[in-house]
Amino acid sequence: MAKKRPAFYHFLGCVTPHRYPCVEKATNLVFEDLDMDLLDMVGATCCPAPGVFGSFDRVTWASIAARNLTIAEQGGHPITTGCNGCFASLWDANHELKHDEELRTAVNENLAEIGREFKGNIEVTHYVDALYDTAGLPKIQKRVIQPLKGVRMALHPGCHWMRPKLIKQKDESERPHIFRELCEASGATYVPYKDELICCGAGGAVRTADVKVSLEFTKQKFDSLADAGGADIIVTPCPFCLLQLDLGQVEIQKYFGEEYVFDIMHVTELLALAFGHSPEDFGLGTHLQYMQRKSQPNWERLGIKI
């Protein structure tokens, strides 16, 4: 009897389908290569955004998140998402509703109006969890057929996947290794730098309120990486961070007059390349830094033949 494939409800969020469908395509390729199923979440809405929305109205925030959770509860599979913000909102709501009876009662009163009820019988995972814990590094390493040898790779883990540490217990939040090991499976060489763990600059609605201020964070990360000897690519597990680091290169040149040439990739795009998929297979060239600058993408300049 064939072993049943792991299955996850796929929560896309907002940024991936609207800005980076290439990430969705790469994710589908990688999960299929690793014999894991991604199921459509029919009727899913915005997560909603964790920090801002939840700070103003906790019950409404939790009610919207819980409605999404009930879609997966009805199907009986965990959720996985490739966005740190979506993960934070859905994971935090799931956790809080399981442990706060007063909040759960208020939320279920709201959900009852649309014939739904939060039951708390599924888990929320990030792609990093699904890849590292469910597929496992040995299987991922075995699937790599185009190691990205010679590629210098910096990482931007982002804020919400592993924090707060005491609640999420995902990794050592100040000395993380899970995301690094996952990315190193691609064959690229990890480059540590001082500001690896600071915010990209976009979070907490800073990008919306004052884009120039948000870019000061981004520029600090880029300068810190340059001080460490530079890198060819920066890999992140979050499409909103990807947007800030990708579009941010174009905007920094506009606001500060400085040019940076980093290829910014989502972790599933990195693995898709290492698994032998061409950039055209999932639309890697549609990233803004490729469309705006005249120079070759670093993976082409380095002679990576996919």
Backbone as CSV, one residue per row, in Angstrom:
resi,resn,N_x,N_y,N_z,CA_x,CA_y,CA_z,C_x,C_y,C_z
1,MET,0.847,-1.197,0.000,0.000,0.000,0.000,0.885,1.252,0.000
2,ALA,0.604,2.165,-0.924,1.410,3.369,-1.062,1.243,4.264,0.162
3,LYS,2.346,4.878,0.567,2.312,5.792,1.703,1.569,7.060,1.331
4,LYS,0.690,7.514,2.222,-0.108,8.707,1.958,0.773,9.939,1.980
5,ARG,0.606,10.805,0.982,1.403,12.018,0.895,0.928,13.053,1.902
6,PRO,1.847,13.774,2.548,1.442,14.871,3.430,0.677,15.927,2.638
7,ALA,-0.355,16.473,3.229,-1.179,17.477,2.551,-1.367,18.683,3.458
8,PHE,-1.325,19.857,2.854,-1.499,21.117,3.576,-2.484,22.001,2.819
9,TYR,-3.313,22.718,3.557,-4.075,23.792,2.928,-3.119,24.956,2.697
10,HIS,-3.142,25.490,1.488,-2.174,26.487,1.054,-2.760,27.884,1.214
11,PHE,-2.269,28.614,2.205,-2.739,29.981,2.421,-1.796,30.935,1.709
12,LEU,-2.274,31.528,0.624,-1.419,32.365,-0.225,-1.219,33.764,0.327
13,GLY,-2.228,34.300,1.050,-2.135,35.675,1.502,-2.356,36.645,0.358
14,CYS,-1.845,37.870,0.522,-2.108,38.939,-0.450,-0.926,39.237,-1.376
15,VAL,0.274,39.342,-0.788,1.421,39.814,-1.572,1.827,38.811,-2.641
16,THR,1.827,37.531,-2.300,2.270,36.526,-3.279,1.420,36.542,-4.542
17,PRO,0.098,36.388,-4.485,-0.662,36.358,-5.740,-0.712,37.702,-6.459
18,HIS,-0.612,38.804,-5.719,-0.726,40.115,-6.356,0.599,40.648,-6.879
19,ARG,1.712,40.289,-6.218,3.011,40.834,-6.618,3.986,39.769,-7.111
20,TYR,3.924,38.575,-6.523,4.929,37.558,-6.821,4.295,36.190,-7.088
21,PRO,3.500,36.077,-8.153,2.982,34.751,-8.508,4.095,33.762,-8.817
22,CYS,5.307,34.284,-9.112,6.463,33.419,-9.320,6.772,32.611,-8.066
23,VAL,6.524,33.180,-6.885,6.741,32.455,-5.633,5.725,31.324,-5.500
24,GLU,4.483,31.598,-5.862,3.456,30.549,-5.813,3.824,29.389,-6.739
25,LYS,4.266,29.722,-7.954,4.623,28.672,-8.906,5.828,27.874,-8.415
26,ALA,6.844,28.562,-7.898,8.025,27.864,-7.382,7.646,26.954,-6.229
27,THR,6.751,27.432,-5.382,6.307,26.635,-4.230,5.604,25.367,-4.697
28,ASN,4.735,25.506,-5.679,4.039,24.336,-6.207,5.029,23.314,-6.760
29,LEU,6.040,23.796,-7.468,7.048,22.893,-8.037,7.826,22.168,-6.941
30,VAL,8.251,22.916,-5.929,9.069,22.341,-4.862,8.283,21.327,-4.047
31,PHE,7.059,21.663,-3.680,6.259,20.741,-2.876,5.930,19.472,-3.666
32,GLU,5.659,19.622,-4.946,5.388,18.445,-5.772,6.642,17.579,-5.887
33,ASP,7.790,18.218,-6.070,9.048,17.460,-6.145,9.304,16.663,-4.871
34,LEU,8.805,17.184,-3.740,9.033,16.538,-2.445,7.847,15.673,-2.013
35,ASP,6.927,15.413,-2.939,5.786,14.521,-2.694,4.881,15.022,-1.578
36,MET,4.623,16.331,-1.591,3.689,16.929,-0.645,2.611,17.671,-1.419
37,ASP,1.370,17.555,-0.961,0.240,18.164,-1.653,-0.125,19.511,-1.040
38,LEU,-0.405,20.490,-1.912,-0.920,21.787,-1.503,-2.367,21.887,-1.969
39,LEU,-3.274,22.104,-1.034,-4.701,22.144,-1.322,-5.192,23.583,-1.342
40,ASP,-6.050,23.909,-2.299,-6.619,25.252,-2.378,-7.496,25.536,-1.159
41,MET,-7.364,26.745,-0.610,-8.246,27.192,0.470,-9.344,28.052,-0.135
42,VAL,-10.389,27.404,-0.616,-11.471,28.117,-1.290,-12.184,29.028,-0.286
43,GLY,-12.247,30.305,-0.621,-12.940,31.257,0.238,-12.061,31.968,1.235
44,ALA,-10.752,31.700,1.228,-9.858,32.363,2.171,-9.765,33.855,1.869
45,THR,-9.578,34.641,2.926,-9.438,36.091,2.792,-8.090,36.522,3.354
46,CYS,-7.880,37.813,3.466,-6.681,38.340,4.118,-6.551,37.739,5.509
47,CYS,-5.325,37.613,5.991,-5.046,36.839,7.218,-5.770,37.303,8.505
48,PRO,-5.998,38.511,8.905,-5.551,39.803,8.376,-4.223,40.223,9.009
49,ALA,-3.657,41.329,8.509,-2.337,41.793,8.939,-2.232,41.811,10.456
50,PRO,-1.209,41.146,11.008,-1.171,40.890,12.446,-0.959,42.104,13.331
51,GLY,0.146,42.842,13.111,0.504,43.899,14.048,-0.480,45.040,14.095
52,VAL,-0.808,45.581,12.932,-1.639,46.776,12.894,-3.081,46.448,13.244
53,PHE,-3.698,45.517,12.539,-5.111,45.185,12.745,-5.349,44.696,14.171
54,GLY,-4.521,43.761,14.611,-4.693,43.192,15.935,-4.493,44.185,17.050
55,SER,-3.707,45.223,16.815,-3.470,46.239,17.837,-4.682,47.130,18.047
56,PHE,-5.501,47.293,17.021,-6.665,48.169,17.125,-7.912,47.438,17.622
57,ASP,-8.115,46.210,17.163,-9.351,45.491,17.514,-9.052,44.000,17.530
58,ARG,-8.725,43.489,18.705,-8.270,42.104,18.832,-9.367,41.113,18.456
59,VAL,-10.597,41.364,18.853,-11.677,40.413,18.587,-11.968,40.331,17.086
60,THR,-12.022,41.484,16.416,-12.280,41.469,14.979,-11.129,40.810,14.230
61,TRP,-9.899,41.142,14.609,-8.728,40.496,14.005,-8.805,38.977,14.167
62,ALA,-9.080,38.524,15.384,-9.127,37.083,15.648,-10.301,36.426,14.928
63,SER,-11.403,37.153,14.761,-12.573,36.597,14.069,-12.278,36.364,12.591
64,ILE,-11.597,37.315,11.963,-11.258,37.165,10.551,-10.249,36.026,10.365
65,ALA,-9.235,35.998,11.249,-8.254,34.915,11.180,-8.930,33.565,11.430
66,ALA,-9.832,33.521,12.411,-10.499,32.265,12.758,-11.379,31.762,11.619
67,ARG,-11.989,32.674,10.887,-12.782,32.236,9.733,-11.898,31.479,8.742
68,ASN,-10.683,31.994,8.499,-9.744,31.272,7.639,-9.375,29.916,8.233
69,LEU,-9.154,29.893,9.528,-8.780,28.640,10.193,-9.882,27.584,10.059
70,THR,-11.136,28.029,10.109,-12.242,27.059,10.037,-12.328,26.391,8.666
71,ILE,-11.830,27.052,7.619,-11.808,26.420,6.292,-10.932,25.178,6.336
72,ALA,-9.758,25.312,6.965,-8.863,24.163,7.095,-9.416,23.143,8.083
73,GLU,-10.068,23.609,9.139,-10.643,22.681,10.113,-11.670,21.772,9.450
74,GLN,-12.477,22.337,8.571,-13.493,21.537,7.889,-12.864,20.460,7.018
75,GLY,-11.693,20.753,6.446,-11.034,19.776,5.580,-10.119,18.823,6.318
76,GLY,-9.738,19.198,7.540,-8.942,18.295,8.362,-7.464,18.230,8.045
77,HIS,-6.917,19.306,7.419,-5.486,19.345,7.137,-4.885,20.624,7.711
78,PRO,-3.604,20.609,8.072,-2.957,21.832,8.562,-2.827,22.861,7.456
79,ILE,-2.606,24.090,7.869,-2.364,25.184,6.933,-0.862,25.369,6.788
80,THR,-0.413,25.702,5.590,0.950,26.184,5.417,0.916,27.471,4.614
81,THR,1.822,28.372,4.920,1.890,29.656,4.228,3.344,30.061,4.080
82,GLY,3.632,30.825,3.038,4.994,31.274,2.791,5.214,32.723,3.136
83,CYS,4.316,33.288,3.946,4.413,34.694,4.349,4.562,34.769,5.865
84,ASN,5.588,35.458,6.345,5.784,35.571,7.784,4.618,36.263,8.470
85,GLY,4.066,37.301,7.830,2.942,38.019,8.425,1.691,37.166,8.502
86,CYS,1.388,36.470,7.418,0.227,35.574,7.424,0.415,34.471,8.453
87,PHE,1.631,33.938,8.515,1.910,32.907,9.506,1.682,33.442,10.907
88,ALA,2.188,34.634,11.195,2.033,35.209,12.525,0.565,35.397,12.873
89,SER,-0.203,35.934,11.937,-1.606,36.193,12.220,-2.378,34.898,12.459
90,LEU,-2.220,33.929,11.567,-2.973,32.680,11.693,-2.478,31.842,12.860
91,TRP,-1.145,31.770,13.042,-0.595,30.976,14.142,-0.970,31.600,15.483
92,ASP,-0.800,32.919,15.587,-1.104,33.594,16.855,-2.583,33.471,17.196
93,ALA,-3.448,33.679,16.190,-4.887,33.565,16.448,-5.242,32.148,16.875
94,ASN,-4.696,31.169,16.196,-4.951,29.775,16.548,-4.503,29.485,17.977
95,HIS,-3.331,29.981,18.328,-2.785,29.772,19.673,-3.625,30.488,20.729
96,GLU,-3.932,31.742,20.478,-4.671,32.528,21.470,-6.090,31.991,21.656
97,LEU,-6.729,31.599,20.569,-8.095,31.089,20.683,-8.142,29.754,21.429
98,LYS,-7.084,28.980,21.314,-7.038,27.712,22.044,-6.818,27.924,23.542
99,HIS,-6.215,29.036,23.925,-5.825,29.241,25.313,-6.590,30.363,26.021
100,ASP,-7.418,31.100,25.301,-8.154,32.225,25.895,-9.649,31.994,25.688
101,GLU,-10.302,31.493,26.713,-11.722,31.129,26.588,-12.593,32.343,26.302
102,GLU,-12.290,33.461,26.920,-13.089,34.673,26.701,-13.011,35.131,25.250
103,LEU,-11.792,35.136,24.700,-11.625,35.516,23.297,-12.318,34.511,22.390
104,ARG,-12.161,33.235,22.661,-12.787,32.194,21.843,-14.305,32.340,21.836
105,THR,-14.901,32.659,22.988,-16.355,32.842,23.064,-16.802,34.013,22.207
106,ALA,-16.074,35.129,22.301,-16.437,36.320,21.525,-16.302,36.060,20.029
107,VAL,-15.243,35.373,19.656,-15.017,35.081,18.239,-16.082,34.123,17.706
108,ASN,-16.411,33.111,18.466,-17.414,32.154,17.992,-18.808,32.762,17.925
109,GLU,-19.069,33.771,18.735,-20.335,34.500,18.593,-20.390,35.205,17.241
110,ASN,-19.263,35.775,16.817,-19.201,36.409,15.495,-19.306,35.371,14.383
111,LEU,-18.586,34.267,14.529,-18.603,33.245,13.487,-19.957,32.573,13.346
112,ALA,-20.704,32.504,14.442,-22.027,31.876,14.406,-22.962,32.587,13.430
113,GLU,-22.709,33.864,13.214,-23.555,34.625,12.292,-23.394,34.166,10.846
114,ILE,-22.279,33.479,10.556,-22.085,32.954,9.190,-22.009,31.424,9.220
115,GLY,-22.510,30.828,10.283,-22.596,29.377,10.358,-21.276,28.668,10.555
116,ARG,-20.315,29.335,11.218,-19.015,28.723,11.447,-18.681,28.692,12.934
117,GLU,-17.727,27.850,13.300,-17.277,27.748,14.685,-15.802,27.365,14.707
118,PHE,-15.022,28.084,15.498,-13.617,27.721,15.690,-13.539,26.562,16.674
119,LYS,-12.869,25.487,16.266,-12.767,24.305,17.120,-11.350,24.057,17.624
120,GLY,-10.358,24.595,16.933,-8.984,24.456,17.392,-8.385,23.083,17.162
121,ASN,-8.717,22.456,16.054,-8.224,21.086,15.816,-7.245,20.964,14.650
122,ILE,-6.689,22.091,14.185,-5.645,22.016,13.152,-4.464,22.888,13.575
123,GLU,-3.324,22.693,12.910,-2.131,23.481,13.190,-1.817,24.388,12.001
124,VAL,-1.064,25.441,12.279,-0.611,26.370,11.250,0.897,26.243,11.120
125,THR,1.377,26.054,9.909,2.809,25.911,9.666,3.271,26.936,8.640
126,HIS,4.558,27.163,8.630,5.202,27.974,7.587,5.817,27.006,6.588
127,TYR,6.059,27.476,5.357,6.776,26.636,4.399,8.055,26.078,5.029
128,VAL,8.737,26.920,5.822,9.987,26.476,6.451,9.735,25.240,7.305
129,ASP,8.620,25.245,8.059,8.264,24.079,8.876,7.978,22.868,7.998
130,ALA,7.151,23.077,6.985,6.743,21.964,6.127,7.943,21.348,5.419
131,LEU,8.860,22.196,4.979,10.036,21.707,4.267,11.036,21.054,5.217
132,TYR,11.323,21.714,6.315,12.358,21.225,7.232,11.870,20.045,8.054
133,ASP,10.641,20.129,8.565,10.135,19.098,9.480,9.433,17.949,8.770
134,THR,8.627,18.257,7.759,7.833,17.213,7.114,8.601,16.534,5.987
135,ALA,9.143,17.322,5.063,9.963,16.713,4.000,11.293,16.246,4.577
136,GLY,11.970,17.128,5.297,13.241,16.783,5.929,14.447,17.103,5.064
137,LEU,15.539,17.508,5.705,16.742,17.878,4.962,17.295,16.746,4.096
138,PRO,17.331,15.494,4.576,17.881,14.438,3.711,17.151,14.315,2.381
139,LYS,15.828,14.395,2.412,15.063,14.280,1.173,15.303,15.491,0.283
140,ILE,15.372,16.667,0.891,15.633,17.889,0.124,17.002,17.814,-0.530
141,GLN,18.006,17.421,0.230,19.368,17.322,-0.306,19.453,16.299,-1.432
142,LYS,18.714,15.217,-1.297,18.706,14.192,-2.335,18.072,14.709,-3.623
143,ARG,17.105,15.637,-3.495,16.388,16.170,-4.663,17.188,17.240,-5.404
144,VAL,18.223,17.784,-4.779,19.032,18.827,-5.420,19.854,18.210,-6.556
145,ILE,19.577,18.676,-7.775,20.306,18.162,-8.938,21.130,19.258,-9.606
146,GLN,20.954,20.509,-9.168,21.720,21.636,-9.703,22.215,22.462,-8.511
147,PRO,23.219,21.953,-7.771,23.710,22.702,-6.605,24.208,24.086,-7.019
148,LEU,23.878,25.075,-6.230,24.239,26.449,-6.574,25.648,26.769,-6.067
149,LYS,26.597,25.977,-6.508,27.982,26.126,-6.092,28.528,27.468,-6.573
150,GLY,29.291,28.119,-5.715,29.886,29.397,-6.077,29.006,30.591,-5.810
151,VAL,27.751,30.365,-5.426,26.829,31.458,-5.139,26.965,31.852,-3.671
152,ARG,27.276,33.119,-3.423,27.355,33.636,-2.051,25.970,34.097,-1.626
153,MET,25.482,33.518,-0.558,24.072,33.674,-0.171,23.954,34.287,1.228
154,ALA,23.288,35.430,1.316,22.928,36.023,2.604,21.472,35.703,2.888
155,LEU,21.104,35.743,4.162,19.739,35.400,4.548,19.051,36.560,5.255
156,HIS,17.758,36.640,5.049,16.914,37.556,5.813,15.729,36.742,6.337
157,PRO,15.823,36.213,7.566,14.736,35.378,8.084,13.440,36.145,8.335
158,GLY,13.534,37.461,8.571,12.346,38.226,8.907,12.000,38.106,10.377
159,CYS,10.904,38.721,10.753,10.578,38.869,12.180,9.616,37.815,12.723
160,HIS,8.597,37.452,11.985,7.434,36.811,12.603,7.450,35.293,12.623
161,TRP,8.284,34.665,11.802,8.220,33.202,11.768,8.668,32.593,13.088
162,MET,9.709,33.104,13.697,10.265,32.474,14.899,10.069,33.300,16.164
163,ARG,9.444,34.439,16.080,9.248,35.283,17.249,7.761,35.458,17.532
164,PRO,7.340,35.582,18.813,8.169,35.520,20.014,8.630,34.092,20.314
165,LYS,9.891,33.976,20.664,10.537,32.672,20.827,9.849,31.801,21.871
166,LEU,9.506,32.390,23.040,8.983,31.597,24.147,7.634,30.967,23.818
167,ILE,6.894,31.590,22.905,5.583,31.046,22.523,5.718,30.119,21.322
168,LYS,6.410,30.595,20.278,6.470,29.800,19.042,7.434,28.631,19.164
169,GLN,8.553,28.828,19.871,9.537,27.757,20.071,9.936,27.105,18.743
170,LYS,10.177,27.949,17.733,10.543,27.462,16.406,12.044,27.249,16.265
171,ASP,12.811,28.192,16.822,14.243,28.179,16.617,14.839,29.122,17.649
172,GLU,16.149,29.177,17.728,16.812,30.174,18.574,16.710,31.510,17.852
173,SER,15.853,32.400,18.349,15.525,33.610,17.595,16.722,34.532,17.382
174,GLU,17.728,34.463,18.254,18.916,35.292,18.067,20.056,34.531,17.394
175,ARG,19.960,33.232,17.327,20.958,32.410,16.639,20.246,31.310,15.841
176,PRO,19.431,31.703,14.884,18.633,30.703,14.165,19.484,29.808,13.279
177,HIS,19.070,28.561,13.128,19.824,27.646,12.266,18.929,26.906,11.276
178,ILE,17.628,26.782,11.576,16.743,25.975,10.731,16.644,26.560,9.314
179,PHE,16.365,27.849,9.226,16.246,28.483,7.918,17.577,28.435,7.180
180,ARG,18.671,28.658,7.896,19.991,28.608,7.269,20.271,27.217,6.702
181,GLU,20.009,26.169,7.476,20.270,24.810,7.005,19.418,24.478,5.780
182,LEU,18.188,24.951,5.791,17.295,24.717,4.655,17.854,25.367,3.394
183,CYS,18.331,26.604,3.525,18.867,27.312,2.362,20.208,26.738,1.928
184,GLU,21.020,26.311,2.880,22.311,25.723,2.544,22.161,24.416,1.774
185,ALA,21.017,23.774,1.902,20.779,22.548,1.137,20.833,22.803,-0.365
186,SER,20.658,24.063,-0.778,20.724,24.414,-2.197,22.138,24.307,-2.760
187,GLY,23.128,24.275,-1.883,24.514,24.252,-2.331,25.183,25.610,-2.312
188,ALA,24.389,26.685,-2.075,24.959,28.028,-1.992,25.725,28.186,-0.681
189,THR,26.671,29.113,-0.657,27.508,29.351,0.513,26.923,30.469,1.360
190,TYR,26.682,30.172,2.625,26.076,31.126,3.556,27.068,32.222,3.941
191,VAL,26.616,33.483,3.881,27.428,34.637,4.262,26.768,35.328,5.458
192,PRO,27.328,35.221,6.644,26.759,35.929,7.801,27.076,37.425,7.729
193,TYR,26.174,38.249,8.286,26.439,39.681,8.359,25.736,40.238,9.591
194,LYS,26.196,41.379,10.053,25.804,41.909,11.362,24.299,42.104,11.521
195,ASP,23.651,42.649,10.507,22.246,43.022,10.632,21.298,42.004,10.004
196,GLU,21.708,40.748,9.981,20.874,39.705,9.388,19.501,39.631,10.042
197,LEU,19.409,39.854,11.351,18.174,39.606,12.077,17.314,40.844,12.299
198,ILE,17.731,42.016,11.799,16.863,43.177,11.970,15.747,43.157,10.924
199,CYS,14.715,43.940,11.183,13.556,44.037,10.285,13.991,44.553,8.919
200,CYS,13.293,44.125,7.891,13.573,44.619,6.540,13.215,46.093,6.397
201,GLY,12.319,46.579,7.283,11.890,47.969,7.238,10.431,48.148,6.889
202,ALA,9.815,47.110,6.349,8.441,47.252,5.864,7.391,47.019,6.937
203,GLY,7.740,46.267,7.992,6.752,45.806,8.959,6.138,46.906,9.796
204,GLY,5.023,46.550,10.458,4.342,47.490,11.341,3.788,48.699,10.629
205,ALA,3.522,48.562,9.344,2.977,49.638,8.501,3.958,50.790,8.313
206,VAL,5.246,50.566,8.622,6.233,51.628,8.416,6.330,51.971,6.936
207,ARG,6.339,50.948,6.082,6.421,51.210,4.648,5.238,52.053,4.174
208,THR,4.056,51.770,4.701,2.861,52.516,4.314,2.911,53.951,4.827
209,ALA,3.410,54.133,6.049,3.428,55.459,6.668,4.519,56.354,6.099
210,ASP,5.709,55.796,5.895,6.834,56.616,5.435,7.837,55.709,4.732
211,VAL,7.734,55.622,3.431,8.556,54.672,2.684,10.037,54.987,2.829
212,LYS,10.395,56.265,2.935,11.805,56.623,3.057,12.388,56.119,4.371
213,VAL,11.632,56.240,5.450,12.084,55.715,6.736,12.252,54.196,6.652
214,SER,11.287,53.527,6.018,11.386,52.066,5.898,12.636,51.673,5.114
215,LEU,12.993,52.475,4.120,14.163,52.171,3.297,15.470,52.378,4.049
216,GLU,15.451,53.190,5.099,16.659,53.368,5.908,17.041,52.051,6.583
217,PHE,16.032,51.266,7.019,16.298,49.933,7.563,16.894,49.035,6.480
218,THR,16.280,49.066,5.314,16.728,48.216,4.202,18.151,48.557,3.805
219,LYS,18.423,49.837,3.707,19.762,50.294,3.341,20.784,49.866,4.397
220,GLN,20.405,49.923,5.666,21.317,49.481,6.732,21.678,48.015,6.554
221,LYS,20.684,47.187,6.198,20.961,45.771,5.965,21.915,45.605,4.783
222,PHE,21.649,46.308,3.701,22.497,46.200,2.520,23.932,46.650,2.821
223,ASP,24.069,47.758,3.553,25.403,48.255,3.891,26.131,47.280,4.808
224,SER,25.395,46.706,5.751,25.991,45.718,6.655,26.482,44.507,5.870
225,LEU,25.705,44.090,4.892,26.100,42.955,4.058,27.316,43.304,3.205
226,ALA,27.355,44.530,2.702,28.520,44.970,1.923,29.774,44.959,2.795
227,ASP,29.637,45.373,4.051,30.771,45.363,4.978,31.276,43.947,5.244
228,ALA,30.385,42.967,5.113,30.761,41.565,5.345,31.343,40.908,4.096
229,GLY,31.532,41.691,3.058,32.127,41.152,1.836,31.142,40.944,0.707
230,GLY,29.849,41.248,0.972,28.844,41.166,-0.075,28.330,39.759,-0.326
231,ALA,27.315,39.679,-1.145,26.702,38.401,-1.507,26.061,38.547,-2.874
232,ASP,25.822,37.423,-3.499,25.150,37.431,-4.796,23.633,37.477,-4.630
233,ILE,23.135,36.739,-3.649,21.688,36.657,-3.450,21.352,36.843,-1.973
234,ILE,20.143,37.321,-1.726,19.583,37.377,-0.378,18.301,36.555,-0.419
235,VAL,18.177,35.616,0.504,17.026,34.710,0.521,16.167,35.016,1.744
236,THR,14.865,35.042,1.543,13.921,35.321,2.612,12.766,34.325,2.544
237,PRO,12.100,34.045,3.661,10.927,33.174,3.625,9.616,33.944,3.528
238,CYS,9.684,35.248,3.226,8.477,36.087,3.289,8.356,36.967,2.056
239,PRO,7.208,36.963,1.362,7.065,37.786,0.165,7.004,39.288,0.439
240,PHE,6.552,39.685,1.647,6.537,41.110,1.968,7.964,41.608,2.188
241,CYS,8.783,40.803,2.869,10.209,41.124,2.981,10.852,41.115,1.597
242,LEU,10.466,40.160,0.767,10.968,40.090,-0.603,10.651,41.377,-1.348
243,LEU,9.439,41.870,-1.199,9.032,43.125,-1.843,9.911,44.276,-1.367
244,GLN,10.131,44.367,-0.062,10.920,45.467,0.478,12.368,45.413,0.008
245,LEU,12.943,44.223,-0.046,14.343,44.088,-0.460,14.504,44.176,-1.976
246,ASP,13.479,43.752,-2.703,13.496,43.749,-4.168,13.206,45.155,-4.698
247,LEU,12.005,45.648,-4.466,11.637,47.001,-4.878,12.512,48.034,-4.178
248,GLY,12.924,47.708,-2.947,13.748,48.638,-2.189,15.035,49.014,-2.887
249,GLN,15.614,48.108,-3.672,16.838,48.439,-4.403,16.587,49.547,-5.420
250,VAL,15.414,49.492,-6.051,15.041,50.523,-7.012,14.759,51.835,-6.285
251,GLU,14.045,51.753,-5.167,13.654,52.958,-4.425,14.850,53.617,-3.738
252,ILE,15.782,52.823,-3.219,16.967,53.388,-2.572,17.778,54.224,-3.561
253,GLN,17.864,53.744,-4.784,18.575,54.511,-5.797,17.886,55.857,-6.029
254,LYS,16.563,55.841,-5.965,15.789,57.078,-6.161,15.961,58.031,-4.982
255,TYR,15.844,57.516,-3.752,15.844,58.372,-2.568,17.249,58.719,-2.076
256,PHE,18.196,57.783,-2.222,19.525,57.980,-1.642,20.653,58.019,-2.676
257,GLY,20.322,57.697,-3.930,21.313,57.772,-4.979,22.366,56.685,-4.942
258,GLU,22.088,55.583,-4.245,23.044,54.483,-4.159,22.464,53.243,-4.838
259,GLU,23.343,52.496,-5.503,22.896,51.308,-6.242,23.400,50.039,-5.564
260,TYR,22.485,49.093,-5.394,22.830,47.779,-4.853,22.413,46.733,-5.877
261,VAL,23.200,45.678,-5.975,22.912,44.633,-6.956,22.892,43.283,-6.244
262,PHE,21.779,43.003,-5.587,21.551,41.707,-4.964,20.365,41.049,-5.657
263,ASP,20.466,39.747,-5.900,19.290,38.998,-6.338,18.515,38.610,-5.080
264,ILE,17.251,38.990,-5.018,16.416,38.668,-3.862,15.512,37.502,-4.241
265,MET,15.526,36.450,-3.432,14.730,35.261,-3.739,13.964,34.788,-2.517
266,HIS,12.780,34.268,-2.759,12.067,33.526,-1.731,12.715,32.152,-1.615
267,VAL,12.613,31.560,-0.436,13.275,30.267,-0.216,12.796,29.204,-1.198
268,THR,11.528,29.233,-1.590,11.061,28.212,-2.535,11.604,28.460,-3.941
269,GLU,11.889,29.714,-4.284,12.534,29.990,-5.570,13.967,29.470,-5.567
270,LEU,14.662,29.672,-4.459,16.017,29.149,-4.325,16.033,27.639,-4.514
271,LEU,15.126,26.945,-3.824,15.089,25.483,-3.924,14.644,25.024,-5.306
272,ALA,13.740,25.764,-5.928,13.311,25.403,-7.280,14.501,25.416,-8.242
273,LEU,15.369,26.426,-8.124,16.574,26.461,-8.953,17.461,25.260,-8.659
274,ALA,17.671,24.987,-7.370,18.541,23.868,-6.985,17.954,22.528,-7.414
275,PHE,16.628,22.456,-7.500,15.965,21.223,-7.928,16.004,21.049,-9.443
276,GLY,16.597,22.017,-10.145,16.775,21.876,-11.586,15.754,22.586,-12.441
277,HIS,14.860,23.342,-11.834,13.877,24.099,-12.621,14.527,25.369,-13.158
278,SER,14.195,25.726,-14.366,14.754,26.944,-14.955,14.037,28.161,-14.391
279,PRO,14.692,29.324,-14.411,14.018,30.546,-13.961,12.725,30.810,-14.728
280,GLU,12.701,30.414,-15.992,11.488,30.607,-16.794,10.346,29.701,-16.343
281,ASP,10.667,28.572,-15.715,9.630,27.651,-15.264,8.691,28.297,-14.249
282,PHE,9.232,29.256,-13.474,8.371,29.874,-12.456,8.406,31.402,-12.473
283,GLY,9.041,31.988,-13.473,8.965,33.439,-13.653,9.878,34.242,-12.760
284,LEU,11.058,33.700,-12.433,11.980,34.415,-11.548,12.353,35.780,-12.110
285,GLY,12.433,35.881,-13.417,12.841,37.139,-14.035,11.850,38.270,-13.899
286,THR,10.670,38.006,-13.312,9.677,39.069,-13.137,9.910,39.891,-11.878
287,HIS,10.917,39.535,-11.069,11.247,40.366,-9.920,11.635,41.756,-10.399
288,LEU,11.322,42.750,-9.587,11.490,44.129,-10.029,12.946,44.506,-10.265
289,GLN,13.877,43.949,-9.446,15.260,44.358,-9.638,15.798,43.856,-10.970
290,TYR,15.250,42.749,-11.499,15.675,42.268,-12.808,15.099,43.148,-13.915
291,MET,13.871,43.592,-13.710,13.190,44.372,-14.735,13.716,45.805,-14.807
292,GLN,14.250,46.310,-13.674,14.662,47.703,-13.610,16.139,47.921,-13.941
293,ARG,16.991,46.933,-13.667,18.414,47.154,-13.878,18.862,46.513,-15.197
294,LYS,19.956,47.000,-15.720,20.431,46.550,-17.021,21.365,45.347,-16.926
295,SER,21.987,45.164,-15.766,22.953,44.084,-15.634,22.271,42.728,-15.535
296,GLN,23.023,41.676,-15.807,22.488,40.320,-15.708,22.151,39.969,-14.264
297,PRO,21.155,39.132,-14.066,20.972,38.552,-12.723,22.236,37.817,-12.306
298,ASN,22.538,37.811,-11.030,23.795,37.223,-10.554,23.910,35.743,-10.881
299,TRP,22.761,35.011,-10.851,22.863,33.587,-11.143,23.258,33.351,-12.600
300,GLU,22.918,34.277,-13.490,23.353,34.151,-14.886,24.824,34.542,-15.017
301,ARG,25.199,35.627,-14.355,26.574,36.097,-14.423,27.545,35.042,-13.882
302,LEU,27.081,34.276,-12.880,27.926,33.242,-12.294,27.970,31.972,-13.135
303,GLY,27.226,31.971,-14.233,27.298,30.832,-15.135,26.493,29.625,-14.683
304,ILE,25.463,29.872,-13.863,24.620,28.762,-13.429,23.756,28.317,-14.600
305,LYS,23.923,27.095,-15.008,23.177,26.564,-16.145,22.050,25.681,-15.621
306,ILE,20.831,26.118,-15.831,19.664,25.375,-15.346,18.997,24.694,-16.537
